[in-house]
Protein backbone atom coordinates (compact mmCIF):
# COMPACT_ATOMS: atom_id res chain seq x y z
CA UNK A 1 0.00 0.00 0.00
CA UNK A 2 1.29 3.39 -0.92
CA UNK A 3 2.17 5.73 1.91
CA UNK A 4 0.72 9.22 1.81
CA UNK A 5 3.07 11.91 3.04
CA UNK A 6 1.51 14.87 4.83
CA UNK A 7 1.20 17.96 2.71
CA UNK A 8 0.97 21.55 3.83
CA UNK A 9 -1.53 24.04 2.60
CA UNK A 10 -1.78 24.16 -1.23
CA UNK A 11 0.62 21.30 -1.65
CA UNK A 12 3.68 22.92 -0.04
CA UNK A 13 6.00 20.98 2.17
CA UNK A 14 4.86 20.67 5.71
CA UNK A 15 6.33 22.77 8.44
CA UNK A 16 9.81 21.68 9.42
CA UNK A 17 10.95 20.97 5.89
CA UNK A 18 14.23 22.87 5.11
CA UNK A 19 14.26 25.40 2.26
CA UNK A 20 16.55 24.73 -0.68
CA UNK A 21 19.79 26.84 -0.45
CA UNK A 22 19.84 29.67 -2.97
CA UNK A 23 16.09 29.96 -3.06
CA UNK A 24 14.03 32.99 -2.20
CA UNK A 25 14.19 32.09 1.47
CA UNK A 26 17.99 31.59 1.19
CA UNK A 27 18.91 35.28 1.71
CA UNK A 28 20.19 35.97 5.21
CA UNK A 29 19.10 39.33 6.71
CA UNK A 30 21.90 38.94 9.27
CA UNK A 31 24.55 38.74 6.52
CA UNK A 32 23.22 41.90 4.80
CA UNK A 33 23.08 43.69 8.13
CA UNK A 34 26.70 42.87 8.92
CA UNK A 35 27.91 43.96 5.48
CA UNK A 36 26.11 47.32 5.82
CA UNK A 37 27.52 47.81 9.28
CA UNK A 38 31.06 47.19 8.02
CA UNK A 39 30.60 49.70 5.19
CA UNK A 40 29.19 52.33 7.56
CA UNK A 41 32.08 51.82 9.98
CA UNK A 42 34.63 52.32 7.17
CA UNK A 43 33.00 55.56 6.05
CA UNK A 44 32.86 56.85 9.62
CA UNK A 45 36.53 55.99 10.17
CA UNK A 46 37.52 57.83 6.98
CA UNK A 47 35.52 60.93 7.97
CA UNK A 48 36.98 60.87 11.49
CA UNK A 49 40.54 60.69 10.09
CA UNK A 50 39.86 63.61 7.74
CA UNK A 51 38.39 65.68 10.57
CA UNK A 52 41.43 64.93 12.75
CA UNK A 53 43.82 66.09 10.00
CA UNK A 54 41.88 69.33 9.52
CA UNK A 55 41.86 69.96 13.26
CA UNK A 56 45.62 69.31 13.47
CA UNK A 57 46.33 71.73 10.62
CA UNK A 58 44.17 74.36 12.32
CA UNK A 59 45.91 73.92 15.68
CA UNK A 60 49.41 74.01 14.22
CA UNK A 61 48.55 76.93 11.98
CA UNK A 62 49.97 75.33 8.85
CA UNK A 63 50.07 77.83 5.96
CA UNK A 64 47.98 77.24 2.86
CA UNK A 65 49.81 76.09 -0.21
CA UNK A 66 50.76 78.87 -2.60
CA UNK A 67 51.30 78.47 -6.35
CA UNK A 68 54.80 79.96 -6.01
CA UNK A 69 56.68 83.08 -4.91
CA UNK A 70 54.66 86.23 -5.53
CA UNK A 71 55.66 89.89 -5.68
CA UNK A 72 54.10 92.68 -3.65
CA UNK A 73 54.75 96.35 -2.86
CA UNK A 74 56.10 97.25 0.59
CA UNK A 75 54.93 100.25 2.61
CA UNK A 76 57.86 102.17 1.12
CA UNK A 77 56.56 101.24 -2.35
CA UNK A 78 59.54 98.97 -3.01
CA UNK A 79 59.53 95.48 -4.52
CA UNK A 80 58.64 92.91 -1.89
CA UNK A 81 58.07 89.20 -1.30
CA UNK A 82 54.54 88.09 -0.39
CA UNK A 83 54.45 85.60 2.49
CA UNK A 84 52.11 82.62 2.46
CA UNK A 85 49.66 84.33 4.80
CA UNK A 86 48.94 86.73 1.89
CA UNK A 87 49.20 89.68 4.30
CA UNK A 88 52.89 90.06 5.12
CA UNK A 89 55.02 91.78 2.45
CA UNK A 90 58.71 91.82 3.27
CA UNK A 91 61.42 93.74 1.34
CA UNK A 92 63.12 91.80 -1.45
CA UNK A 93 66.45 92.15 0.35
CA UNK A 94 64.95 90.36 3.34
CA UNK A 95 64.71 87.08 1.38
CA UNK A 96 67.46 84.49 2.00
CA UNK A 97 69.28 86.81 4.41
CA UNK A 98 69.54 84.21 7.17
CA UNK A 99 66.59 85.58 9.17
CA UNK A 100 63.09 84.13 8.98
CA UNK A 101 60.92 87.20 8.45
CA UNK A 102 57.70 85.63 7.16
CA UNK A 103 55.43 84.18 9.89
CA UNK A 104 56.13 80.63 8.66
CA UNK A 105 59.71 81.22 7.47
CA UNK A 106 59.08 80.62 3.77
CA UNK A 107 61.48 83.47 2.89
CA UNK A 108 64.33 81.19 4.00
CA UNK A 109 63.16 77.90 2.45
CA UNK A 110 65.90 75.68 1.04
CA UNK A 111 64.37 75.55 -2.42
CA UNK A 112 64.34 79.35 -2.59
CA UNK A 113 67.81 79.90 -1.16
CA UNK A 114 69.81 76.88 -2.33
CA UNK A 115 71.57 78.71 -5.21
CA UNK A 116 71.16 82.47 -4.86
CA UNK A 117 70.55 84.39 -7.10
CA UNK A 118 69.69 81.65 -9.63
CA UNK A 119 67.10 80.03 -7.34
CA UNK A 120 65.37 83.38 -6.68
CA UNK A 121 62.35 84.49 -8.74
CA UNK A 122 63.24 87.20 -11.25
CA UNK A 123 61.24 89.93 -9.51
CA UNK A 124 63.65 89.78 -6.55
CA UNK A 125 66.82 90.29 -8.61
CA UNK A 126 68.30 93.33 -10.38
CA UNK A 127 71.47 93.17 -12.47
CA UNK A 128 74.37 95.61 -12.29
CA UNK A 129 76.56 96.96 -15.11
CA UNK A 130 78.90 94.04 -14.45
CA UNK A 131 76.97 90.93 -15.55
CA UNK A 132 78.57 88.97 -12.73
CA UNK A 133 77.14 91.35 -10.11
CA UNK A 134 73.57 91.54 -8.87
CA UNK A 135 71.53 93.20 -6.14
CA UNK A 136 68.05 92.75 -4.72
CA UNK A 137 65.44 94.64 -6.70
CA UNK A 138 64.47 96.88 -3.77
CA UNK A 139 68.08 98.19 -3.64
CA UNK A 140 67.77 99.76 -7.07
CA UNK A 141 67.27 103.54 -7.11
CA UNK A 142 67.53 103.79 -3.32
CA UNK A 143 70.28 106.44 -3.47
CA UNK A 144 72.99 104.04 -2.36
CA UNK A 145 75.79 102.63 -4.52
CA UNK A 146 74.89 98.96 -4.04
CA UNK A 147 76.49 97.71 -7.26
CA UNK A 148 79.80 99.44 -6.58
CA UNK A 149 79.83 101.17 -9.96
CA UNK A 150 76.62 103.19 -9.47
CA UNK A 151 74.93 101.23 -12.27
CA UNK A 152 71.98 100.61 -9.92
CA UNK A 153 71.47 104.38 -9.62
CA UNK A 154 72.55 105.85 -12.98
CA UNK A 155 71.72 105.37 -16.65
CA UNK A 156 72.18 103.68 -19.02
CA UNK A 157 71.77 100.59 -16.84
CA UNK A 158 69.16 102.06 -14.50
CA UNK A 159 66.83 105.02 -14.89
CA UNK A 160 65.88 106.53 -11.54
CA UNK A 161 63.72 109.48 -10.53
CA UNK A 162 65.47 112.75 -9.57
CA UNK A 163 66.77 113.16 -6.03
CA UNK A 164 63.97 113.26 -3.49
CA UNK A 165 63.34 116.07 -0.99
CA UNK A 166 65.72 114.55 1.54
CA UNK A 167 68.62 114.44 -0.95
CA UNK A 168 70.98 116.91 -2.64
CA UNK A 169 71.95 116.42 -6.30
CA UNK A 170 75.68 116.42 -7.05
CA UNK A 171 78.52 114.17 -8.17
CA UNK A 172 79.44 112.54 -4.90
CA UNK A 173 83.01 112.03 -3.71
CA UNK A 174 81.76 109.40 -1.25
CA UNK A 175 81.83 105.82 -2.54
CA UNK A 176 78.56 105.05 -0.76
CA UNK A 177 76.56 107.50 -2.91
CA UNK A 178 76.30 108.31 -6.62
CA UNK A 179 74.64 111.52 -7.85
CA UNK A 180 72.62 112.30 -4.71
CA UNK A 181 73.73 112.66 -1.10
CA UNK A 182 71.54 112.94 2.00
CA UNK A 183 70.88 116.56 2.97
CA UNK A 184 72.02 115.64 6.46
CA UNK A 185 75.58 115.73 5.07
CA UNK A 186 75.26 119.31 3.86
CA UNK A 187 77.17 122.09 5.64
CA UNK A 188 78.97 119.67 7.94
CA UNK A 189 82.37 121.16 6.93
CA UNK A 190 83.26 117.95 5.04
CA UNK A 191 83.34 117.73 1.24
CA UNK A 192 80.87 115.18 -0.12
CA UNK A 193 80.26 116.70 -3.57
CA UNK A 194 83.01 117.09 -6.16
CA UNK A 195 82.00 120.75 -6.66
CA UNK A 196 81.73 121.50 -2.91
CA UNK A 197 78.06 122.42 -3.42
CA UNK A 198 77.16 120.48 -0.31
CA UNK A 199 79.01 123.14 1.71
CA UNK A 200 78.17 126.31 -0.22
CA UNK A 201 74.85 125.77 -2.05
CA UNK A 202 72.93 123.02 -0.25
CA UNK A 203 70.52 124.56 2.27
CA UNK A 204 70.87 121.55 4.53
CA UNK A 205 68.20 119.29 6.01
GROMACS elastic network, one bead per residue, 0.5 to 0.9 nm:
[ bonds ]
;  ai    aj funct       b0    kb
    4     7     6  0.88028   500
    6    13     6  0.80346   500
    6    14     6  0.67559   500
    7    10     6  0.79238   500
    7    11     6  0.55192   500
    7    12     6  0.61916   500
    7    13     6  0.56938   500
    7    14     6  0.54546   500
    8    11     6  0.54942   500
    8    13     6  0.53229   500
    8    15     6  0.71742   500
    9    12     6  0.59404   500
    9    13     6  0.81336   500
    9    14     6  0.78664   500
   11    14     6  0.85163   500
   12    15     6  0.88891   500
   13    16     6  0.82138   500
   13    17     6  0.61969   500
   13    18     6  0.89415   500
   14    17     6  0.61033   500
   15    18     6  0.85766   500
   18    21     6  0.88139   500
   19    22     6  0.87554   500
   19    23     6  0.72334   500
   19    24     6  0.88064   500
   19    25     6  0.67369   500
   19    26     6  0.73018   500
   20    23     6  0.57591   500
   20    24     6  0.87678   500
   20    25     6  0.80189   500
   20    26     6  0.72497   500
   21    24     6  0.86016   500
   21    25     6  0.79095   500
   21    26     6  0.53342   500
   21    27     6  0.87499   500
   22    25     6  0.75869   500
   22    27     6  0.73681   500
   23    27     6  0.76824   500
   24    27     6  0.66566   500
   25    28     6  0.80681   500
   27    30     6  0.89120   500
   27    31     6  0.81827   500
   27    32     6  0.84815   500
   28    31     6  0.53324   500
   28    32     6  0.66701   500
   28    33     6  0.87426   500
   29    32     6  0.52112   500
   29    33     6  0.60690   500
   29    34     6  0.86641   500
   30    33     6  0.50253   500
   30    34     6  0.62097   500
   30    35     6  0.86973   500
   31    34     6  0.52296   500
   31    35     6  0.62897   500
   31    36     6  0.87392   500
   32    35     6  0.51672   500
   32    36     6  0.62218   500
   32    37     6  0.85774   500
   33    36     6  0.52567   500
   33    37     6  0.61704   500
   33    38     6  0.87151   500
   34    37     6  0.50261   500
   34    38     6  0.62065   500
   34    39     6  0.87055   500
   35    38     6  0.51823   500
   35    39     6  0.63447   500
   35    40     6  0.87168   500
   36    39     6  0.51223   500
   36    40     6  0.61381   500
   36    41     6  0.85655   500
   37    40     6  0.51114   500
   37    41     6  0.61134   500
   37    42     6  0.86762   500
   38    41     6  0.51330   500
   38    42     6  0.63045   500
   38    43     6  0.88185   500
   39    42     6  0.52017   500
   39    43     6  0.63950   500
   39    44     6  0.87114   500
   40    43     6  0.52221   500
   40    44     6  0.61789   500
   40    45     6  0.86026   500
   41    44     6  0.51019   500
   41    45     6  0.60940   500
   41    46     6  0.86395   500
   42    45     6  0.51036   500
   42    46     6  0.62282   500
   42    47     6  0.86941   500
   43    46     6  0.51427   500
   43    47     6  0.62326   500
   43    48     6  0.85753   500
   44    47     6  0.51366   500
   44    48     6  0.60456   500
   44    49     6  0.86003   500
   45    48     6  0.50755   500
   45    49     6  0.61867   500
   45    50     6  0.86684   500
   46    49     6  0.51970   500
   46    50     6  0.62821   500
   46    51     6  0.86767   500
   47    50     6  0.51085   500
   47    51     6  0.61307   500
   47    52     6  0.85897   500
   48    51     6  0.51006   500
   48    52     6  0.61615   500
   48    53     6  0.87328   500
   49    52     6  0.50844   500
   49    53     6  0.63107   500
   49    54     6  0.87613   500
   50    53     6  0.51887   500
   50    54     6  0.63247   500
   50    55     6  0.86493   500
   51    54     6  0.51599   500
   51    55     6  0.61277   500
   51    56     6  0.85857   500
   52    55     6  0.50658   500
   52    56     6  0.60942   500
   52    57     6  0.86391   500
   53    56     6  0.50591   500
   53    57     6  0.62028   500
   53    58     6  0.86040   500
   54    57     6  0.51663   500
   54    58     6  0.61965   500
   54    59     6  0.86700   500
   55    58     6  0.50670   500
   55    59     6  0.61573   500
   55    60     6  0.86247   500
   56    59     6  0.51215   500
   56    60     6  0.60921   500
   56    61     6  0.83043   500
   56    62     6  0.87509   500
   57    60     6  0.52606   500
   57    61     6  0.58201   500
   57    62     6  0.54235   500
   57    63     6  0.85492   500
   58    61     6  0.50835   500
   58    62     6  0.68263   500
   59    62     6  0.80708   500
   62   104     6  0.81240   500
   63    66     6  0.86422   500
   63    84     6  0.62662   500
   63    85     6  0.66159   500
   63   104     6  0.71943   500
   64    84     6  0.67938   500
   64    85     6  0.75448   500
   65    68     6  0.85698   500
   65    84     6  0.74210   500
   66    69     6  0.76210   500
   66    70     6  0.88270   500
   66    84     6  0.64371   500
   67    70     6  0.84989   500
   69    81     6  0.72335   500
   69    82     6  0.70780   500
   69    83     6  0.81225   500
   69    84     6  0.86835   500
   69   112     6  0.88322   500
   69   120     6  0.88716   500
   69   121     6  0.69878   500
   70    80     6  0.85827   500
   70    81     6  0.61867   500
   70    82     6  0.54664   500
   70    83     6  0.80394   500
   70   121     6  0.85157   500
   70   123     6  0.85383   500
   71    79     6  0.69024   500
   71    80     6  0.56913   500
   71    81     6  0.50469   500
   71    82     6  0.57026   500
   71    89     6  0.83720   500
   71    92     6  0.87879   500
   71   123     6  0.67688   500
   71   124     6  0.80329   500
   72    78     6  0.83459   500
   72    79     6  0.61727   500
   72    81     6  0.57790   500
   72    82     6  0.56465   500
   72    89     6  0.62327   500
   72    90     6  0.83627   500
   72    91     6  0.89278   500
   73    76     6  0.77157   500
   73    77     6  0.52416   500
   73    78     6  0.54683   500
   73    79     6  0.51346   500
   73    80     6  0.52885   500
   73    81     6  0.80368   500
   73    82     6  0.86202   500
   73    89     6  0.70070   500
   73    90     6  0.85905   500
   73    91     6  0.83089   500
   74    78     6  0.52672   500
   74    79     6  0.63981   500
   74    80     6  0.56107   500
   74    81     6  0.85017   500
   74    89     6  0.58798   500
   74    90     6  0.65997   500
   74    91     6  0.64261   500
   75    78     6  0.73782   500
   75    89     6  0.84732   500
   76    79     6  0.89092   500
   77    80     6  0.85993   500
   78    91     6  0.70629   500
   78    92     6  0.81686   500
   78   137     6  0.82003   500
   78   138     6  0.54154   500
   78   139     6  0.85971   500
   79    90     6  0.86481   500
   79    91     6  0.64041   500
   79    92     6  0.59942   500
   79   123     6  0.76635   500
   79   124     6  0.73222   500
   79   136     6  0.89532   500
   79   137     6  0.63622   500
   79   138     6  0.51950   500
   80    89     6  0.57685   500
   80    90     6  0.52752   500
   80    93     6  0.81596   500
   80    94     6  0.85762   500
   80   123     6  0.85832   500
   80   124     6  0.75142   500
   80   137     6  0.85092   500
   80   138     6  0.73015   500
   81    88     6  0.82882   500
   81    89     6  0.54800   500
   81    90     6  0.53082   500
   81    91     6  0.62339   500
   81    92     6  0.56875   500
   81    94     6  0.83781   500
   81    95     6  0.74655   500
   81   107     6  0.78742   500
   81   123     6  0.88331   500
   81   124     6  0.76808   500
   82    85     6  0.80503   500
   82    86     6  0.61934   500
   82    87     6  0.72844   500
   82    88     6  0.60724   500
   82    90     6  0.66856   500
   82   102     6  0.85418   500
   82   107     6  0.89579   500
   83    86     6  0.56535   500
   83    87     6  0.68973   500
   83    88     6  0.54033   500
   83    89     6  0.61968   500
   83    90     6  0.75730   500
   83   101     6  0.89439   500
   83   102     6  0.56887   500
   83   103     6  0.76010   500
   83   104     6  0.81003   500
   83   105     6  0.84675   500
   83   106     6  0.69164   500
   83   107     6  0.73509   500
   84    87     6  0.78600   500
   84    88     6  0.79373   500
   84   102     6  0.78972   500
   84   103     6  0.82831   500
   84   104     6  0.76461   500
   84   106     6  0.73645   500
   85    88     6  0.65792   500
   85   102     6  0.84707   500
   85   103     6  0.76903   500
   85   104     6  0.83844   500
   86    89     6  0.79158   500
   88   102     6  0.68442   500
   88   103     6  0.79871   500
   89    92     6  0.89969   500
   89   102     6  0.81924   500
   90    93     6  0.82801   500
   90    94     6  0.64029   500
   90    95     6  0.78682   500
   90   101     6  0.72870   500
   90   102     6  0.73748   500
   90   107     6  0.87994   500
   91    94     6  0.52730   500
   91    95     6  0.74214   500
   91   138     6  0.67321   500
   92    95     6  0.57269   500
   92   123     6  0.84833   500
   92   124     6  0.55049   500
   92   125     6  0.81986   500
   92   136     6  0.59870   500
   92   137     6  0.64084   500
   92   138     6  0.57455   500
   92   139     6  0.83747   500
   93    96     6  0.78942   500
   93    97     6  0.72770   500
   93   124     6  0.78123   500
   93   135     6  0.83039   500
   93   136     6  0.53453   500
   93   137     6  0.75488   500
   93   138     6  0.65763   500
   93   139     6  0.74137   500
   94    97     6  0.57018   500
   94    98     6  0.85737   500
   94    99     6  0.77154   500
   94   100     6  0.86082   500
   94   101     6  0.72390   500
   94   107     6  0.77264   500
   94   136     6  0.89557   500
   95    98     6  0.80657   500
   95    99     6  0.81524   500
   95   100     6  0.83104   500
   95   101     6  0.80221   500
   95   106     6  0.88925   500
   95   107     6  0.50750   500
   95   108     6  0.64594   500
   95   112     6  0.86960   500
   95   113     6  0.82263   500
   95   120     6  0.88929   500
   95   124     6  0.84431   500
   95   136     6  0.89732   500
   96    99     6  0.73029   500
   96   100     6  0.82413   500
   96   107     6  0.61326   500
   96   109     6  0.78885   500
   96   112     6  0.75627   500
   96   113     6  0.55876   500
   96   116     6  0.80526   500
   96   120     6  0.89940   500
   97   100     6  0.81526   500
   97   107     6  0.86290   500
   97   108     6  0.75095   500
   98   108     6  0.68038   500
   99   105     6  0.83311   500
   99   107     6  0.83686   500
   99   108     6  0.71541   500
  100   103     6  0.77113   500
  100   104     6  0.78011   500
  100   106     6  0.74556   500
  100   107     6  0.63303   500
  100   108     6  0.59158   500
  101   104     6  0.81319   500
  101   105     6  0.61787   500
  101   106     6  0.82804   500
  101   107     6  0.67143   500
  101   108     6  0.82184   500
  102   106     6  0.62057   500
  102   107     6  0.60942   500
  102   108     6  0.85872   500
  103   106     6  0.79605   500
  104   107     6  0.83601   500
  105   108     6  0.57833   500
  105   109     6  0.69378   500
  106   109     6  0.50789   500
  106   110     6  0.88541   500
  106   112     6  0.83487   500
  107   112     6  0.74316   500
  107   113     6  0.83290   500
  108   111     6  0.85479   500
  108   112     6  0.68377   500
  108   113     6  0.63585   500
  109   112     6  0.53766   500
  109   113     6  0.62271   500
  109   114     6  0.82601   500
  110   113     6  0.51331   500
  110   114     6  0.53073   500
  110   115     6  0.89727   500
  111   114     6  0.56098   500
  111   115     6  0.83467   500
  111   119     6  0.71965   500
  111   120     6  0.89648   500
  112   115     6  0.77165   500
  112   116     6  0.78320   500
  112   119     6  0.55415   500
  112   120     6  0.58310   500
  112   121     6  0.82615   500
  113   116     6  0.56079   500
  113   117     6  0.79317   500
  113   118     6  0.88487   500
  113   119     6  0.62222   500
  113   120     6  0.69646   500
  114   117     6  0.89206   500
  114   118     6  0.87186   500
  114   119     6  0.65087   500
  114   120     6  0.89889   500
  115   118     6  0.56284   500
  115   119     6  0.51183   500
  115   120     6  0.78951   500
  116   119     6  0.53381   500
  116   120     6  0.61343   500
  117   120     6  0.53014   500
  117   121     6  0.83677   500
  117   122     6  0.88701   500
  117   124     6  0.87831   500
  117   125     6  0.71450   500
  117   134     6  0.79651   500
  117   135     6  0.89215   500
  118   121     6  0.79163   500
  118   122     6  0.86588   500
  120   123     6  0.82463   500
  120   124     6  0.66347   500
  120   125     6  0.73225   500
  121   124     6  0.58728   500
  121   125     6  0.73215   500
  122   125     6  0.54184   500
  122   126     6  0.80016   500
  123   126     6  0.78837   500
  123   136     6  0.87889   500
  123   137     6  0.69103   500
  124   135     6  0.86046   500
  124   136     6  0.56157   500
  124   137     6  0.51866   500
  124   138     6  0.76657   500
  125   134     6  0.68693   500
  125   135     6  0.60672   500
  125   138     6  0.85080   500
  126   134     6  0.57610   500
  126   135     6  0.53306   500
  126   136     6  0.56954   500
  126   138     6  0.84226   500
  126   139     6  0.83158   500
  126   140     6  0.72510   500
  126   152     6  0.81755   500
  127   130     6  0.77436   500
  127   131     6  0.66899   500
  127   132     6  0.82623   500
  127   133     6  0.64023   500
  127   135     6  0.63286   500
  127   136     6  0.84799   500
  127   137     6  0.84675   500
  127   147     6  0.85350   500
  127   151     6  0.87710   500
  127   152     6  0.78799   500
  127   157     6  0.86112   500
  128   131     6  0.62646   500
  128   132     6  0.78732   500
  128   133     6  0.55268   500
  128   134     6  0.53760   500
  128   135     6  0.71923   500
  128   146     6  0.89206   500
  128   147     6  0.58467   500
  128   148     6  0.87645   500
  128   149     6  0.81346   500
  128   150     6  0.84010   500
  128   151     6  0.56486   500
  128   152     6  0.60296   500
  128   157     6  0.72245   500
  128   158     6  0.85840   500
  129   132     6  0.85788   500
  129   133     6  0.75344   500
  129   134     6  0.87885   500
  129   147     6  0.78840   500
  129   149     6  0.74142   500
  129   150     6  0.84124   500
  129   151     6  0.53860   500
  129   152     6  0.78228   500
  129   156     6  0.89290   500
  129   157     6  0.62499   500
  130   133     6  0.54014   500
  130   134     6  0.81172   500
  130   147     6  0.84233   500
  130   149     6  0.84724   500
  130   151     6  0.84997   500
  131   134     6  0.75236   500
  133   147     6  0.70021   500
  134   137     6  0.89614   500
  134   146     6  0.89445   500
  134   147     6  0.70063   500
  135   138     6  0.83010   500
  135   139     6  0.65604   500
  135   140     6  0.76113   500
  135   146     6  0.69898   500
  135   147     6  0.67933   500
  135   152     6  0.83335   500
  136   139     6  0.55453   500
  136   140     6  0.73949   500
  137   140     6  0.56284   500
  138   141     6  0.79582   500
  138   142     6  0.75695   500
  139   142     6  0.56372   500
  139   143     6  0.85391   500
  139   144     6  0.77477   500
  139   145     6  0.89445   500
  139   146     6  0.68707   500
  139   152     6  0.77910   500
  140   143     6  0.79917   500
  140   144     6  0.82333   500
  140   145     6  0.88889   500
  140   146     6  0.77766   500
  140   147     6  0.89541   500
  140   151     6  0.89680   500
  140   152     6  0.51616   500
  140   153     6  0.64479   500
  140   158     6  0.79055   500
  140   160     6  0.83351   500
  141   144     6  0.74585   500
  141   145     6  0.89524   500
  141   152     6  0.62288   500
  141   154     6  0.82265   500
  141   158     6  0.77737   500
  141   159     6  0.79355   500
  141   160     6  0.55214   500
  141   161     6  0.77138   500
  142   145     6  0.84245   500
  142   146     6  0.88330   500
  142   152     6  0.85781   500
  142   153     6  0.74574   500
  142   160     6  0.88227   500
  143   146     6  0.88048   500
  143   152     6  0.88621   500
  143   153     6  0.65984   500
  143   163     6  0.80048   500
  143   167     6  0.85561   500
  143   176     6  0.88242   500
  143   177     6  0.63963   500
  143   178     6  0.70493   500
  143   179     6  0.80023   500
  143   180     6  0.64387   500
  143   181     6  0.75031   500
  143   182     6  0.85944   500
  144   147     6  0.87347   500
  144   150     6  0.80249   500
  144   152     6  0.83670   500
  144   153     6  0.74321   500
  144   176     6  0.58771   500
  144   177     6  0.50025   500
  144   178     6  0.68775   500
  144   180     6  0.86030   500
  144   181     6  0.87488   500
  145   148     6  0.55210   500
  145   149     6  0.69375   500
  145   150     6  0.50438   500
  145   151     6  0.79157   500
  145   152     6  0.69088   500
  145   153     6  0.69087   500
  145   175     6  0.71181   500
  145   176     6  0.52589   500
  145   177     6  0.51879   500
  145   178     6  0.60705   500
  146   149     6  0.80211   500
  146   150     6  0.70917   500
  146   151     6  0.85292   500
  146   152     6  0.67657   500
  146   153     6  0.84984   500
  146   176     6  0.78280   500
  146   177     6  0.87766   500
  147   150     6  0.59088   500
  147   151     6  0.63102   500
  147   152     6  0.59815   500
  147   153     6  0.86745   500
  148   151     6  0.76965   500
  148   152     6  0.85805   500
  148   175     6  0.78229   500
  148   176     6  0.81717   500
  149   152     6  0.78704   500
  149   153     6  0.89699   500
  149   175     6  0.89906   500
  149   178     6  0.86438   500
  150   153     6  0.52923   500
  150   154     6  0.60007   500
  150   155     6  0.89633   500
  150   177     6  0.78456   500
  150   178     6  0.58651   500
  150   179     6  0.87123   500
  151   154     6  0.52501   500
  151   155     6  0.68315   500
  151   156     6  0.76943   500
  151   157     6  0.55950   500
  151   158     6  0.62403   500
  152   155     6  0.82431   500
  152   157     6  0.69173   500
  152   158     6  0.55670   500
  152   159     6  0.84030   500
  152   160     6  0.86565   500
  153   157     6  0.81587   500
  153   158     6  0.58692   500
  153   159     6  0.70454   500
  153   160     6  0.62898   500
  153   177     6  0.89839   500
  153   178     6  0.69143   500
  153   179     6  0.80111   500
  154   157     6  0.65785   500
  154   158     6  0.53029   500
  154   159     6  0.60829   500
  154   160     6  0.68584   500
  154   178     6  0.77808   500
  154   179     6  0.79241   500
  155   159     6  0.52078   500
  155   160     6  0.78523   500
  156   159     6  0.68797   500
  160   163     6  0.86661   500
  161   164     6  0.79893   500
  162   169     6  0.81300   500
  162   180     6  0.86575   500
  163   166     6  0.77712   500
  163   167     6  0.55573   500
  163   168     6  0.65761   500
  163   169     6  0.61229   500
  163   179     6  0.82393   500
  163   180     6  0.60585   500
  163   181     6  0.85420   500
  164   167     6  0.54303   500
  164   168     6  0.79502   500
  164   180     6  0.87904   500
  165   168     6  0.78648   500
  165   183     6  0.85321   500
  166   181     6  0.86487   500
  166   182     6  0.60627   500
  166   183     6  0.57210   500
  166   184     6  0.80686   500
  166   205     6  0.69800   500
  167   180     6  0.59009   500
  167   181     6  0.54174   500
  167   184     6  0.82410   500
  167   205     6  0.84941   500
  168   179     6  0.83400   500
  168   180     6  0.53163   500
  168   181     6  0.52932   500
  168   182     6  0.61361   500
  168   183     6  0.56252   500
  168   186     6  0.81462   500
  168   197     6  0.89979   500
  168   198     6  0.75061   500
  168   202     6  0.68396   500
  168   204     6  0.85452   500
  169   172     6  0.85473   500
  169   179     6  0.57985   500
  169   181     6  0.66555   500
  169   193     6  0.87514   500
  169   198     6  0.89165   500
  170   178     6  0.81443   500
  170   179     6  0.50704   500
  170   180     6  0.56321   500
  170   181     6  0.72947   500
  170   192     6  0.87506   500
  170   193     6  0.57565   500
  170   194     6  0.74159   500
  170   195     6  0.76765   500
  170   196     6  0.89243   500
  170   197     6  0.74023   500
  170   198     6  0.80037   500
  171   177     6  0.87134   500
  171   178     6  0.64586   500
  171   180     6  0.70833   500
  171   181     6  0.86648   500
  171   192     6  0.84483   500
  171   193     6  0.55249   500
  171   194     6  0.57202   500
  171   195     6  0.75961   500
  172   175     6  0.75149   500
  172   176     6  0.86072   500
  172   177     6  0.61380   500
  172   178     6  0.55437   500
  172   179     6  0.57221   500
  172   180     6  0.68232   500
  172   181     6  0.68582   500
  172   191     6  0.89305   500
  172   192     6  0.56498   500
  172   194     6  0.59142   500
  172   195     6  0.87751   500
  173   176     6  0.87854   500
  173   177     6  0.79198   500
  173   178     6  0.82054   500
  173   191     6  0.75486   500
  173   192     6  0.52286   500
  173   193     6  0.54175   500
  173   194     6  0.56193   500
  174   177     6  0.57779   500
  174   178     6  0.77332   500
  174   181     6  0.86646   500
  174   191     6  0.88329   500
  174   192     6  0.59527   500
  174   193     6  0.78054   500
  175   178     6  0.73088   500
  177   180     6  0.64624   500
  177   181     6  0.61549   500
  177   182     6  0.88808   500
  178   181     6  0.74802   500
  179   193     6  0.87568   500
  180   183     6  0.89577   500
  180   193     6  0.88861   500
  181   184     6  0.83101   500
  181   185     6  0.71377   500
  181   186     6  0.84371   500
  181   192     6  0.76361   500
  181   193     6  0.80618   500
  181   198     6  0.85692   500
  182   185     6  0.57824   500
  182   186     6  0.76032   500
  182   204     6  0.89933   500
  182   205     6  0.82196   500
  183   186     6  0.52507   500
  183   187     6  0.87932   500
  183   198     6  0.80967   500
  183   202     6  0.75003   500
  183   203     6  0.80364   500
  183   204     6  0.52259   500
  184   187     6  0.83007   500
  184   188     6  0.81714   500
  184   204     6  0.63206   500
  184   205     6  0.52999   500
  185   188     6  0.59397   500
  185   189     6  0.88951   500
  185   190     6  0.79976   500
  185   191     6  0.88849   500
  185   192     6  0.74360   500
  185   198     6  0.73523   500
  185   199     6  0.88371   500
  185   204     6  0.75028   500
  185   205     6  0.82432   500
  186   189     6  0.79629   500
  186   190     6  0.82009   500
  186   191     6  0.86398   500
  186   192     6  0.80282   500
  186   197     6  0.83909   500
  186   199     6  0.57757   500
  186   200     6  0.86035   500
  186   201     6  0.87609   500
  186   202     6  0.59993   500
  186   203     6  0.72429   500
  186   205     6  0.73753   500
  187   190     6  0.73825   500
  187   191     6  0.87406   500
  187   198     6  0.61625   500
  187   200     6  0.72854   500
  187   201     6  0.88369   500
  187   202     6  0.73145   500
  187   203     6  0.78522   500
  187   204     6  0.64173   500
  188   191     6  0.82367   500
  188   198     6  0.84856   500
  188   199     6  0.71321   500
  188   204     6  0.89787   500
  189   198     6  0.89434   500
  189   199     6  0.65109   500
  190   196     6  0.88385   500
  190   198     6  0.84988   500
  190   199     6  0.74858   500
  191   194     6  0.74278   500
  191   195     6  0.85573   500
  191   196     6  0.58293   500
  191   197     6  0.84569   500
  191   198     6  0.69357   500
  191   199     6  0.69434   500
  192   195     6  0.86691   500
  192   196     6  0.69675   500
  192   197     6  0.84416   500
  192   198     6  0.64758   500
  192   199     6  0.83799   500
  193   196     6  0.50691   500
  193   197     6  0.61291   500
  193   198     6  0.58764   500
  193   199     6  0.84234   500
  194   197     6  0.77739   500
  194   198     6  0.89400   500
  195   198     6  0.79904   500
  196   199     6  0.56004   500
  196   200     6  0.65581   500
  196   201     6  0.81407   500
  197   200     6  0.50430   500
  197   202     6  0.60529   500
  198   201     6  0.60297   500
  198   203     6  0.82062   500
  198   204     6  0.80078   500
  199   202     6  0.63896   500
  199   203     6  0.86256   500
  199   204     6  0.87621   500
  200   203     6  0.82279   500
  201   204     6  0.87752   500
  202   205     6  0.86867   500
